[in-house]
Amino acid sequence: MLDAALWTALADPHRRAMVALLLERPRSVGEIVEACGLSQPSTSKHLKVLREAGLVRVRQDAQRRVYALDPGPIAALDAWLAPYRALWNKSLDALGRRLDETPDAPEPPAAKD
């Protein structure tokens, strides 16, 4: 089972935006502040939640703190979601087959002028 901290961290839309941003590449706090449009203190609080949930790692680069995604929790989340993804794929495949078997609806009559 996944840690509740992971779900809590990903429940917030600002933190999900930060995760999406860090998916591209590691970024400094300043870059994250600018990209997300939040204040520096608010951004730091969100990054702390992500760090405590294990979703991001931080390293010091001179005066800057650089954040990067930690793929471990994301892989665990993906593994947890796999059975649900399979269920949806199965249901969508069945829907596709059903739609393929359904005869086309007749064209509606043309409007008269």
N, CA, C and O atoms as CSV, one atom per row, in Angstrom:
chain,resi,resn,atom,element,x,y,z
A,1,MET,N,N,0.849,-1.177,0.000
A,1,MET,CA,C,0.000,0.000,0.000
A,1,MET,C,C,0.894,1.238,0.000
A,1,MET,O,O,1.974,1.241,0.591
A,2,LEU,N,N,0.433,2.271,-0.660
A,2,LEU,CA,C,1.193,3.512,-0.739
A,2,LEU,C,C,1.019,4.335,0.530
A,2,LEU,O,O,-0.022,4.294,1.186
A,3,ASP,N,N,2.061,5.077,0.854
A,3,ASP,CA,C,2.059,5.944,2.021
A,3,ASP,C,C,1.031,7.064,1.842
A,3,ASP,O,O,0.911,7.634,0.757
A,4,ALA,N,N,0.301,7.371,2.895
A,4,ALA,CA,C,-0.704,8.435,2.844
A,4,ALA,C,C,-0.076,9.779,2.507
A,4,ALA,O,O,-0.729,10.630,1.904
A,5,ALA,N,N,1.189,9.984,2.888
A,5,ALA,CA,C,1.866,11.250,2.591
A,5,ALA,C,C,1.972,11.478,1.083
A,5,ALA,O,O,1.915,12.616,0.617
A,6,LEU,N,N,2.125,10.396,0.325
A,6,LEU,CA,C,2.200,10.509,-1.131
A,6,LEU,C,C,0.876,11.024,-1.686
A,6,LEU,O,O,0.859,11.936,-2.513
A,7,TRP,N,N,-0.232,10.441,-1.232
A,7,TRP,CA,C,-1.554,10.876,-1.694
A,7,TRP,C,C,-1.827,12.317,-1.276
A,7,TRP,O,O,-2.349,13.110,-2.060
A,8,THR,N,N,-1.472,12.648,-0.044
A,8,THR,CA,C,-1.677,14.007,0.447
A,8,THR,C,C,-0.878,15.005,-0.380
A,8,THR,O,O,-1.385,16.066,-0.742
A,9,ALA,N,N,0.362,14.665,-0.676
A,9,ALA,CA,C,1.217,15.561,-1.460
A,9,ALA,C,C,0.646,15.783,-2.852
A,9,ALA,O,O,0.665,16.904,-3.360
A,10,LEU,N,N,0.141,14.730,-3.471
A,10,LEU,CA,C,-0.363,14.848,-4.841
A,10,LEU,C,C,-1.787,15.379,-4.914
A,10,LEU,O,O,-2.289,15.657,-6.003
A,11,ALA,N,N,-2.444,15.525,-3.764
A,11,ALA,CA,C,-3.820,16.017,-3.762
A,11,ALA,C,C,-3.897,17.505,-4.096
A,11,ALA,O,O,-4.931,17.983,-4.563
A,12,ASP,N,N,-2.830,18.224,-3.864
A,12,ASP,CA,C,-2.838,19.671,-4.081
A,12,ASP,C,C,-2.454,20.009,-5.520
A,12,ASP,O,O,-1.444,19.508,-6.015
A,13,PRO,N,N,-3.237,20.846,-6.202
A,13,PRO,CA,C,-2.938,21.167,-7.602
A,13,PRO,C,C,-1.615,21.914,-7.799
A,13,PRO,O,O,-0.965,21.750,-8.831
A,14,HIS,N,N,-1.212,22.726,-6.826
A,14,HIS,CA,C,0.073,23.424,-6.949
A,14,HIS,C,C,1.228,22.433,-6.895
A,14,HIS,O,O,2.201,22.558,-7.639
A,15,ARG,N,N,1.113,21.454,-6.015
A,15,ARG,CA,C,2.182,20.449,-5.914
A,15,ARG,C,C,2.212,19.560,-7.150
A,15,ARG,O,O,3.287,19.167,-7.603
A,16,ARG,N,N,1.039,19.236,-7.702
A,16,ARG,CA,C,1.034,18.463,-8.949
A,16,ARG,C,C,1.690,19.253,-10.076
A,16,ARG,O,O,2.397,18.686,-10.909
A,17,ALA,N,N,1.455,20.566,-10.099
A,17,ALA,CA,C,2.098,21.412,-11.114
A,17,ALA,C,C,3.614,21.405,-10.935
A,17,ALA,O,O,4.355,21.389,-11.917
A,18,MET,N,N,4.074,21.416,-9.692
A,18,MET,CA,C,5.513,21.365,-9.437
A,18,MET,C,C,6.103,20.036,-9.873
A,18,MET,O,O,7.192,19.994,-10.445
A,19,VAL,N,N,5.391,18.953,-9.605
A,19,VAL,CA,C,5.856,17.635,-10.043
A,19,VAL,C,C,5.953,17.595,-11.566
A,19,VAL,O,O,6.929,17.082,-12.113
A,20,ALA,N,N,4.949,18.132,-12.249
A,20,ALA,CA,C,4.975,18.168,-13.719
A,20,ALA,C,C,6.142,19.010,-14.221
A,20,ALA,O,O,6.782,18.662,-15.214
A,21,LEU,N,N,6.416,20.103,-13.546
A,21,LEU,CA,C,7.526,20.971,-13.920
A,21,LEU,C,C,8.862,20.250,-13.734
A,21,LEU,O,O,9.751,20.348,-14.580
A,22,LEU,N,N,8.995,19.534,-12.634
A,22,LEU,CA,C,10.237,18.815,-12.348
A,22,LEU,C,C,10.396,17.577,-13.226
A,22,LEU,O,O,11.490,17.022,-13.321
A,23,LEU,N,N,9.340,17.154,-13.850
A,23,LEU,CA,C,9.433,16.037,-14.788
A,23,LEU,C,C,10.338,16.415,-15.966
A,23,LEU,O,O,11.042,15.567,-16.514
A,24,GLU,N,N,10.312,17.692,-16.348
A,24,GLU,CA,C,11.134,18.160,-17.461
A,24,GLU,C,C,12.618,18.129,-17.127
A,24,GLU,O,O,13.435,17.659,-17.919
A,25,ARG,N,N,12.963,18.647,-15.921
A,25,ARG,CA,C,14.366,18.705,-15.492
A,25,ARG,C,C,14.422,19.232,-14.069
A,25,ARG,O,O,13.453,19.827,-13.596
A,26,PRO,N,N,15.542,19.026,-13.373
A,26,PRO,CA,C,15.695,19.624,-12.043
A,26,PRO,C,C,15.648,21.156,-12.147
A,26,PRO,O,O,16.062,21.737,-13.151
A,27,ARG,N,N,15.139,21.788,-11.094
A,27,ARG,CA,C,14.999,23.246,-11.108
A,27,ARG,C,C,15.312,23.835,-9.740
A,27,ARG,O,O,15.136,23.192,-8.705
A,28,SER,N,N,15.775,25.065,-9.768
A,28,SER,CA,C,16.013,25.783,-8.519
A,28,SER,C,C,14.673,26.274,-7.972
A,28,SER,O,O,13.673,26.329,-8.688
A,29,VAL,N,N,14.680,26.627,-6.696
A,29,VAL,CA,C,13.461,27.153,-6.083
A,29,VAL,C,C,13.002,28.393,-6.834
A,29,VAL,O,O,11.807,28.561,-7.074
A,30,GLY,N,N,13.930,29.262,-7.207
A,30,GLY,CA,C,13.575,30.474,-7.939
A,30,GLY,C,C,12.864,30.177,-9.245
A,30,GLY,O,O,11.899,30.856,-9.595
A,31,GLU,N,N,13.329,29.168,-9.971
A,31,GLU,CA,C,12.672,28.789,-11.224
A,31,GLU,C,C,11.262,28.271,-10.965
A,31,GLU,O,O,10.334,28.569,-11.717
A,32,ILE,N,N,11.109,27.500,-9.903
A,32,ILE,CA,C,9.796,26.945,-9.565
A,32,ILE,C,C,8.845,28.069,-9.161
A,32,ILE,O,O,7.680,28.073,-9.556
A,33,VAL,N,N,9.344,29.020,-8.375
A,33,VAL,CA,C,8.534,30.181,-7.975
A,33,VAL,C,C,8.034,30.904,-9.214
A,33,VAL,O,O,6.847,31.208,-9.331
A,34,GLU,N,N,8.950,31.178,-10.138
A,34,GLU,CA,C,8.583,31.915,-11.348
A,34,GLU,C,C,7.583,31.143,-12.205
A,34,GLU,O,O,6.612,31.720,-12.694
A,35,ALA,N,N,7.810,29.861,-12.386
A,35,ALA,CA,C,6.945,29.053,-13.248
A,35,ALA,C,C,5.555,28.853,-12.646
A,35,ALA,O,O,4.567,28.816,-13.379
A,36,CYS,N,N,5.468,28.724,-11.327
A,36,CYS,CA,C,4.181,28.435,-10.677
A,36,CYS,C,C,3.421,29.697,-10.273
A,36,CYS,O,O,2.219,29.643,-10.012
A,37,GLY,N,N,4.113,30.824,-10.223
A,37,GLY,CA,C,3.435,32.062,-9.872
A,37,GLY,C,C,3.032,32.167,-8.410
A,37,GLY,O,O,2.111,32.907,-8.065
A,38,LEU,N,N,3.719,31.428,-7.557
A,38,LEU,CA,C,3.451,31.490,-6.122
A,38,LEU,C,C,4.555,32.295,-5.441
A,38,LEU,O,O,5.604,32.549,-6.033
A,39,SER,N,N,4.312,32.687,-4.207
A,39,SER,CA,C,5.361,33.363,-3.445
A,39,SER,C,C,6.458,32.355,-3.099
A,39,SER,O,O,6.236,31.145,-3.139
A,40,GLN,N,N,7.633,32.865,-2.763
A,40,GLN,CA,C,8.738,31.974,-2.393
A,40,GLN,C,C,8.413,31.185,-1.128
A,40,GLN,O,O,8.681,29.984,-1.093
A,41,PRO,N,N,7.841,31.809,-0.075
A,41,PRO,CA,C,7.500,31.009,1.105
A,41,PRO,C,C,6.466,29.918,0.826
A,41,PRO,O,O,6.583,28.803,1.335
A,42,SER,N,N,5.460,30.237,0.024
A,42,SER,CA,C,4.437,29.246,-0.314
A,42,SER,C,C,5.044,28.105,-1.128
A,42,SER,O,O,4.747,26.935,-0.887
A,43,THR,N,N,5.886,28.448,-2.081
A,43,THR,CA,C,6.551,27.428,-2.896
A,43,THR,C,C,7.408,26.526,-2.019
A,43,THR,O,O,7.401,25.306,-2.183
A,44,SER,N,N,8.143,27.124,-1.093
A,44,SER,CA,C,9.003,26.333,-0.198
A,44,SER,C,C,8.188,25.375,0.664
A,44,SER,O,O,8.608,24.245,0.911
A,45,LYS,N,N,7.019,25.829,1.121
A,45,LYS,CA,C,6.161,24.945,1.921
A,45,LYS,C,C,5.672,23.763,1.091
A,45,LYS,O,O,5.656,22.629,1.570
A,46,HIS,N,N,5.277,24.026,-0.146
A,46,HIS,CA,C,4.834,22.937,-1.023
A,46,HIS,C,C,5.988,21.978,-1.315
A,46,HIS,O,O,5.797,20.762,-1.319
A,47,LEU,N,N,7.169,22.512,-1.557
A,47,LEU,CA,C,8.332,21.661,-1.826
A,47,LEU,C,C,8.685,20.814,-0.607
A,47,LEU,O,O,9.133,19.676,-0.752
A,48,LYS,N,N,8.489,21.353,0.580
A,48,LYS,CA,C,8.745,20.585,1.805
A,48,LYS,C,C,7.810,19.377,1.880
A,48,LYS,O,O,8.236,18.276,2.228
A,49,VAL,N,N,6.532,19.592,1.550
A,49,VAL,CA,C,5.564,18.484,1.560
A,49,VAL,C,C,5.982,17.424,0.538
A,49,VAL,O,O,5.941,16.229,0.830
A,50,LEU,N,N,6.380,17.860,-0.651
A,50,LEU,CA,C,6.825,16.913,-1.689
A,50,LEU,C,C,8.077,16.167,-1.239
A,50,LEU,O,O,8.209,14.966,-1.479
A,51,ARG,N,N,8.991,16.875,-0.588
A,51,ARG,CA,C,10.226,16.248,-0.106
A,51,ARG,C,C,9.926,15.228,0.984
A,51,ARG,O,O,10.479,14.128,0.975
A,52,GLU,N,N,9.056,15.586,1.921
A,52,GLU,CA,C,8.713,14.672,3.019
A,52,GLU,C,C,7.965,13.446,2.525
A,52,GLU,O,O,8.039,12.384,3.142
A,53,ALA,N,N,7.243,13.583,1.417
A,53,ALA,CA,C,6.544,12.435,0.819
A,53,ALA,C,C,7.500,11.585,-0.023
A,53,ALA,O,O,7.124,10.513,-0.498
A,54,GLY,N,N,8.723,12.058,-0.207
A,54,GLY,CA,C,9.712,11.304,-0.975
A,54,GLY,C,C,9.622,11.533,-2.474
A,54,GLY,O,O,10.300,10.851,-3.242
A,55,LEU,N,N,8.802,12.476,-2.902
A,55,LEU,CA,C,8.614,12.702,-4.339
A,55,LEU,C,C,9.745,13.502,-4.976
A,55,LEU,O,O,9.998,13.371,-6.174
A,56,VAL,N,N,10.421,14.323,-4.190
A,56,VAL,CA,C,11.518,15.123,-4.728
A,56,VAL,C,C,12.750,14.988,-3.836
A,56,VAL,O,O,12.664,14.675,-2.648
A,57,ARG,N,N,13.888,15.237,-4.457
A,57,ARG,CA,C,15.165,15.306,-3.745
A,57,ARG,C,C,15.686,16.725,-3.906
A,57,ARG,O,O,15.372,17.395,-4.890
A,58,VAL,N,N,16.461,17.175,-2.969
A,58,VAL,CA,C,17.031,18.521,-3.048
A,58,VAL,C,C,18.539,18.422,-2.872
A,58,VAL,O,O,19.039,17.620,-2.083
A,59,ARG,N,N,19.253,19.255,-3.625
A,59,ARG,CA,C,20.700,19.358,-3.451
A,59,ARG,C,C,21.074,20.826,-3.429
A,59,ARG,O,O,20.434,21.667,-4.060
A,60,GLN,N,N,22.119,21.105,-2.690
A,60,GLN,CA,C,22.616,22.470,-2.583
A,60,GLN,C,C,23.581,22.718,-3.734
A,60,GLN,O,O,24.487,21.919,-3.970
A,61,ASP,N,N,23.391,23.819,-4.448
A,61,ASP,CA,C,24.284,24.220,-5.541
A,61,ASP,C,C,24.679,25.663,-5.261
A,61,ASP,O,O,23.985,26.596,-5.664
A,62,ALA,N,N,25.816,25.840,-4.557
A,62,ALA,CA,C,26.244,27.155,-4.076
A,62,ALA,C,C,25.144,27.729,-3.189
A,62,ALA,O,O,24.841,27.157,-2.142
A,63,GLN,N,N,24.546,28.843,-3.584
A,63,GLN,CA,C,23.497,29.464,-2.780
A,63,GLN,C,C,22.099,28.964,-3.133
A,63,GLN,O,O,21.122,29.337,-2.484
A,64,ARG,N,N,22.002,28.125,-4.154
A,64,ARG,CA,C,20.686,27.678,-4.630
A,64,ARG,C,C,20.369,26.273,-4.139
A,64,ARG,O,O,21.253,25.442,-3.930
A,65,ARG,N,N,19.072,26.043,-3.964
A,65,ARG,CA,C,18.590,24.680,-3.681
A,65,ARG,C,C,17.935,24.196,-4.973
A,65,ARG,O,O,17.034,24.845,-5.506
A,66,VAL,N,N,18.396,23.057,-5.465
A,66,VAL,CA,C,17.890,22.514,-6.730
A,66,VAL,C,C,17.086,21.255,-6.422
A,66,VAL,O,O,17.563,20.337,-5.755
A,67,TYR,N,N,15.850,21.240,-6.928
A,67,TYR,CA,C,14.943,20.118,-6.698
A,67,TYR,C,C,14.846,19.256,-7.946
A,67,TYR,O,O,14.862,19.757,-9.070
A,68,ALA,N,N,14.743,17.945,-7.726
A,68,ALA,CA,C,14.575,16.977,-8.809
A,68,ALA,C,C,13.581,15.926,-8.352
A,68,ALA,O,O,13.455,15.654,-7.158
A,69,LEU,N,N,12.877,15.338,-9.307
A,69,LEU,CA,C,11.947,14.248,-8.980
A,69,LEU,C,C,12.713,13.025,-8.526
A,69,LEU,O,O,13.800,12.739,-9.028
A,70,ASP,N,N,12.150,12.314,-7.586
A,70,ASP,CA,C,12.657,10.998,-7.191
A,70,ASP,C,C,11.726,9.987,-7.837
A,70,ASP,O,O,10.551,9.925,-7.476
A,71,PRO,N,N,12.217,9.191,-8.786
A,71,PRO,CA,C,11.325,8.289,-9.520
A,71,PRO,C,C,10.749,7.141,-8.698
A,71,PRO,O,O,9.771,6.526,-9.123
A,72,GLY,N,N,11.315,6.835,-7.548
A,72,GLY,CA,C,10.853,5.699,-6.747
A,72,GLY,C,C,9.382,5.746,-6.395
A,72,GLY,O,O,8.657,4.804,-6.714
A,73,PRO,N,N,8.904,6.810,-5.745
A,73,PRO,CA,C,7.484,6.874,-5.390
A,73,PRO,C,C,6.559,6.904,-6.610
A,73,PRO,O,O,5.448,6.377,-6.561
A,74,ILE,N,N,7.015,7.517,-7.695
A,74,ILE,CA,C,6.203,7.557,-8.916
A,74,ILE,C,C,6.063,6.136,-9.474
A,74,ILE,O,O,4.989,5.751,-9.937
A,75,ALA,N,N,7.144,5.365,-9.429
A,75,ALA,CA,C,7.093,3.975,-9.894
A,75,ALA,C,C,6.167,3.144,-9.004
A,75,ALA,O,O,5.427,2.294,-9.498
A,76,ALA,N,N,6.207,3.390,-7.702
A,76,ALA,CA,C,5.315,2.669,-6.788
A,76,ALA,C,C,3.857,3.021,-7.074
A,76,ALA,O,O,2.987,2.150,-7.045
A,77,LEU,N,N,3.595,4.289,-7.347
A,77,LEU,CA,C,2.241,4.726,-7.697
A,77,LEU,C,C,1.788,4.073,-9.000
A,77,LEU,O,O,0.652,3.614,-9.110
A,78,ASP,N,N,2.678,4.036,-9.980
A,78,ASP,CA,C,2.360,3.402,-11.260
A,78,ASP,C,C,2.039,1.920,-11.065
A,78,ASP,O,O,1.093,1.404,-11.661
A,79,ALA,N,N,2.818,1.244,-10.241
A,79,ALA,CA,C,2.573,-0.186,-9.974
A,79,ALA,C,C,1.229,-0.383,-9.267
A,79,ALA,O,O,0.501,-1.331,-9.562
A,80,TRP,N,N,0.906,0.513,-8.340
A,80,TRP,CA,C,-0.364,0.406,-7.634
A,80,TRP,C,C,-1.533,0.628,-8.583
A,80,TRP,O,O,-2.574,-0.015,-8.446
A,81,LEU,N,N,-1.373,1.530,-9.542
A,81,LEU,CA,C,-2.444,1.843,-10.494
A,81,LEU,C,C,-2.588,0.800,-11.611
A,81,LEU,O,O,-3.617,0.778,-12.286
A,82,ALA,N,N,-1.609,-0.043,-11.819
A,82,ALA,CA,C,-1.613,-0.994,-12.937
A,82,ALA,C,C,-2.885,-1.840,-13.018
A,82,ALA,O,O,-3.452,-1.952,-14.105
A,83,PRO,N,N,-3.361,-2.440,-11.927
A,83,PRO,CA,C,-4.588,-3.244,-12.048
A,83,PRO,C,C,-5.808,-2.410,-12.456
A,83,PRO,O,O,-6.681,-2.894,-13.175
A,84,TYR,N,N,-5.863,-1.166,-11.997
A,84,TYR,CA,C,-6.980,-0.291,-12.358
A,84,TYR,C,C,-6.884,0.122,-13.820
A,84,TYR,O,O,-7.896,0.228,-14.514
A,85,ARG,N,N,-5.658,0.352,-14.283
A,85,ARG,CA,C,-5.456,0.682,-15.691
A,85,ARG,C,C,-5.879,-0.499,-16.558
A,85,ARG,O,O,-6.495,-0.306,-17.606
A,86,ALA,N,N,-5.558,-1.706,-16.135
A,86,ALA,CA,C,-5.949,-2.909,-16.881
A,86,ALA,C,C,-7.475,-3.042,-16.916
A,86,ALA,O,O,-8.050,-3.404,-17.942
A,87,LEU,N,N,-8.118,-2.747,-15.790
A,87,LEU,CA,C,-9.578,-2.805,-15.741
A,87,LEU,C,C,-10.184,-1.812,-16.725
A,87,LEU,O,O,-11.102,-2.153,-17.470
A,88,TRP,N,N,-9.673,-0.590,-16.728
A,88,TRP,CA,C,-10.191,0.417,-17.652
A,88,TRP,C,C,-9.926,0.025,-19.098
A,88,TRP,O,O,-10.800,0.178,-19.951
A,89,ASN,N,N,-8.726,-0.480,-19.382
A,89,ASN,CA,C,-8.417,-0.900,-20.755
A,89,ASN,C,C,-9.368,-1.998,-21.213
A,89,ASN,O,O,-9.839,-1.986,-22.350
A,90,LYS,N,N,-9.649,-2.946,-20.322
A,90,LYS,CA,C,-10.569,-4.032,-20.646
A,90,LYS,C,C,-11.970,-3.476,-20.928
A,90,LYS,O,O,-12.623,-3.873,-21.893
A,91,SER,N,N,-12.418,-2.552,-20.074
A,91,SER,CA,C,-13.742,-1.960,-20.266
A,91,SER,C,C,-13.812,-1.144,-21.550
A,91,SER,O,O,-14.806,-1.205,-22.274
A,92,LEU,N,N,-12.765,-0.385,-21.834
A,92,LEU,CA,C,-12.758,0.423,-23.052
A,92,LEU,C,C,-12.675,-0.446,-24.301
A,92,LEU,O,O,-13.275,-0.123,-25.326
A,93,ASP,N,N,-11.929,-1.552,-24.216
A,93,ASP,CA,C,-11.882,-2.488,-25.350
A,93,ASP,C,C,-13.269,-3.081,-25.605
A,93,ASP,O,O,-13.692,-3.210,-26.754
A,94,ALA,N,N,-13.972,-3.441,-24.530
A,94,ALA,CA,C,-15.326,-3.996,-24.678
A,94,ALA,C,C,-16.265,-2.955,-25.281
A,94,ALA,O,O,-17.097,-3.283,-26.127
A,95,LEU,N,N,-16.136,-1.719,-24.853
A,95,LEU,CA,C,-16.955,-0.650,-25.420
A,95,LEU,C,C,-16.637,-0.473,-26.902
A,95,LEU,O,O,-17.546,-0.309,-27.716
A,96,GLY,N,N,-15.372,-0.505,-27.250
A,96,GLY,CA,C,-14.982,-0.382,-28.654
A,96,GLY,C,C,-15.566,-1.496,-29.502
A,96,GLY,O,O,-16.056,-1.251,-30.604
A,97,ARG,N,N,-15.515,-2.735,-28.986
A,97,ARG,CA,C,-16.099,-3.868,-29.722
A,97,ARG,C,C,-17.597,-3.679,-29.890
A,97,ARG,O,O,-18.152,-3.937,-30.958
A,98,ARG,N,N,-18.243,-3.225,-28.827
A,98,ARG,CA,C,-19.697,-3.008,-28.872
A,98,ARG,C,C,-20.053,-1.939,-29.906
A,98,ARG,O,O,-21.014,-2.094,-30.659
A,99,LEU,N,N,-19.285,-0.871,-29.938
A,99,LEU,CA,C,-19.544,0.186,-30.912
A,99,LEU,C,C,-19.283,-0.298,-32.340
A,99,LEU,O,O,-19.983,0.103,-33.270
A,100,ASP,N,N,-18.285,-1.153,-32.512
A,100,ASP,CA,C,-18.011,-1.707,-33.842
A,100,ASP,C,C,-19.146,-2.600,-34.320
A,100,ASP,O,O,-19.413,-2.683,-35.519
A,101,GLU,N,N,-19.823,-3.275,-33.374
A,101,GLU,CA,C,-20.915,-4.185,-33.734
A,101,GLU,C,C,-22.235,-3.453,-33.970
A,101,GLU,O,O,-23.135,-3.998,-34.609
A,102,THR,N,N,-22.359,-2.249,-33.471
A,102,THR,CA,C,-23.601,-1.482,-33.591
A,102,THR,C,C,-23.729,-0.938,-34.999
A,102,THR,O,O,-22.815,-0.284,-35.503
A,103,PRO,N,N,-24.872,-1.207,-35.645
A,103,PRO,CA,C,-25.050,-0.662,-36.996
A,103,PRO,C,C,-25.066,0.862,-36.948
A,103,PRO,O,O,-25.481,1.469,-35.961
A,104,ASP,N,N,-24.608,1.452,-38.026
A,104,ASP,CA,C,-24.625,2.910,-38.124
A,104,ASP,C,C,-26.062,3.412,-38.077
A,104,ASP,O,O,-26.972,2.797,-38.633
A,105,ALA,N,N,-26.240,4.518,-37.417
A,105,ALA,CA,C,-27.573,5.147,-37.352
A,105,ALA,C,C,-27.910,5.739,-38.720
A,105,ALA,O,O,-27.032,6.260,-39.409
A,106,PRO,N,N,-29.173,5.658,-39.108
A,106,PRO,CA,C,-29.544,6.241,-40.392
A,106,PRO,C,C,-29.365,7.753,-40.368
A,106,PRO,O,O,-29.461,8.387,-39.318
A,107,GLU,N,N,-29.104,8.313,-41.531
A,107,GLU,CA,C,-28.949,9.763,-41.655
A,107,GLU,C,C,-30.300,10.416,-41.406
A,107,GLU,O,O,-31.321,9.911,-41.873
A,108,PRO,N,N,-30.324,11.518,-40.686
A,108,PRO,CA,C,-31.605,12.225,-40.496
A,108,PRO,C,C,-32.018,12.852,-41.828
A,108,PRO,O,O,-31.172,13.197,-42.653
A,109,PRO,N,N,-33.334,12.994,-42.024
A,109,PRO,CA,C,-33.802,13.590,-43.280
A,109,PRO,C,C,-33.270,15.017,-43.415
A,109,PRO,O,O,-33.084,15.719,-42.421
A,110,ALA,N,N,-33.032,15.427,-44.645
A,110,ALA,CA,C,-32.532,16.764,-44.914
A,110,ALA,C,C,-33.618,17.779,-44.584
A,110,ALA,O,O,-34.804,17.530,-44.801
A,111,ALA,N,N,-33.205,18.905,-44.066
A,111,ALA,CA,C,-34.175,19.964,-43.746
A,111,ALA,C,C,-34.733,20.580,-45.005
A,111,ALA,O,O,-34.017,20.800,-45.982
A,112,LYS,N,N,-36.019,20.855,-44.969
A,112,LYS,CA,C,-36.662,21.473,-46.133
A,112,LYS,C,C,-36.615,22.980,-45.987
A,112,LYS,O,O,-36.777,23.521,-44.893
A,113,ASP,N,N,-36.393,23.643,-47.101
A,113,ASP,CA,C,-36.345,25.115,-47.075
A,113,ASP,C,C,-37.714,25.709,-47.089
A,113,ASP,O,O,-37.857,26.931,-47.070
